[in-house]
C-alpha cells in the first residue's frame, strides 16, 4: 500500500512542512511506500520530496493525504483521485481580515474557503490540527472528523540559543514577544497600543519584539510602522526583527518576559507551544484555536482594554508567585501535548480506511 502526502508548497522550518516530513518518516518506518509530493519547495528539500508532476496515479487501495492551508491546483486533482483520501486541515484565514489591505489576499482566502467546502463529500476522513478547525469542518458538512495536532519536534528546542542575540536584548527593558506572520488577523496594532500605554503609565523601559517576515502583506506592515510613529515610539521600543534563525528565535524566547498575542484568528498557534517550552508566560486573546492549543494553560484574555492588559503584564513580571503558577500550568499542558500519540492515531485511521 502506498500512503503519499500532497502539499502545495514544501517549506523548511514550516510547521506544516515539518509535520508532513515527520509523517513520511513514520510511515516508511512502518513499512509503507511514502513520499511527499509538492508544486514548489525550498532549495535543499529535493531529497525529501518530489514534484507533483512525478506523482504516480494511486490505486483504490492506496491512501493519499492532502495538507490544506491555501488554495491551489492540487485541491481539484486530489478530489478526483481513486485512492482513499485523508484531508489534514490547517485552516484558512477569513477574507474580511485582508479586505482593507489587499483585494488579492481577500480573494485567495475566499477561494480557499470555497475549496474546503467543496471537498466535504469527496474525502474519506478529515483531520484537523485543532478542535477549532475540526468544528469548522463539521459545520461544512464533513461526515468524519478528528483532531490531529501539528507534530512538534521538542528535541530541536534543546539546541543552544544565539548568545549574542540573547545579550542584545538583555538591557533592563521589559521584553514583550510576538512571533508570527505580519498579517491583519494577528492584530499587531493592539500590541503597539498596549506598549504605548505601558510606556506612558507604567514604565518607559519596555520593548515589543515582533518576529516575522515583513513582506507577507506590505500595506499592513506599513500601517503598523505609521502607528508606531503616531505614538512617538522609538525603534528600540518596537522592534520588527524580520526573519530570524532558529537559534536567534530560541534566544528571544529565553530573553522575553511575556509572550503576548492579541490575534483574532489562529488555526493552531505553534508559537504558543514554543513559549511554553521555554517557560515563557503566555498572555493571549481568547479567539479561534488559541484556547484549545493552550488547553487551560497561560492567561486567556476576554478583553482588549490596553490598560487592563498592560497592568496584568506588570503583575506577571513582578509577582513571582503568579509567574510560577502560570509556568506550572504551562508545563502540565506540555506533558499532555507530548503524550498525544499522533502516530498511533494516524496508523489506526490508515488501517481502517484500508480495510473499508
Protein Blocks (a to p, Z undefined) as FASTA:
>chain_A
ZZddddfbacehiaklmmmmmmmmmmmmnopacddddfbdcehilmmpccfklpccddfk
bccddddfbdcfklmmmmmpcbdcddddebjadfklmmmmomklmmmmmmmmmmmmmmmm
mcfbdcdfbfklmmmmmmnopabdcdddddddfklmmpccdfklmmmmmgopacdddedd
ddfklommmmmmmmmmmmmmmomcbcdddeddfklpmmlmmmmmmmmmmnopafklpcce
bjadfklmmmmmmmpmbdcdfbfbdfkopmlmmmmmnopacddddehjlmmmnnopajdd
fbfbfklmmmmmmmmmmmmklmmmmmmmmmmmmmmmmmnommmmmmmmmmmmmmZZ
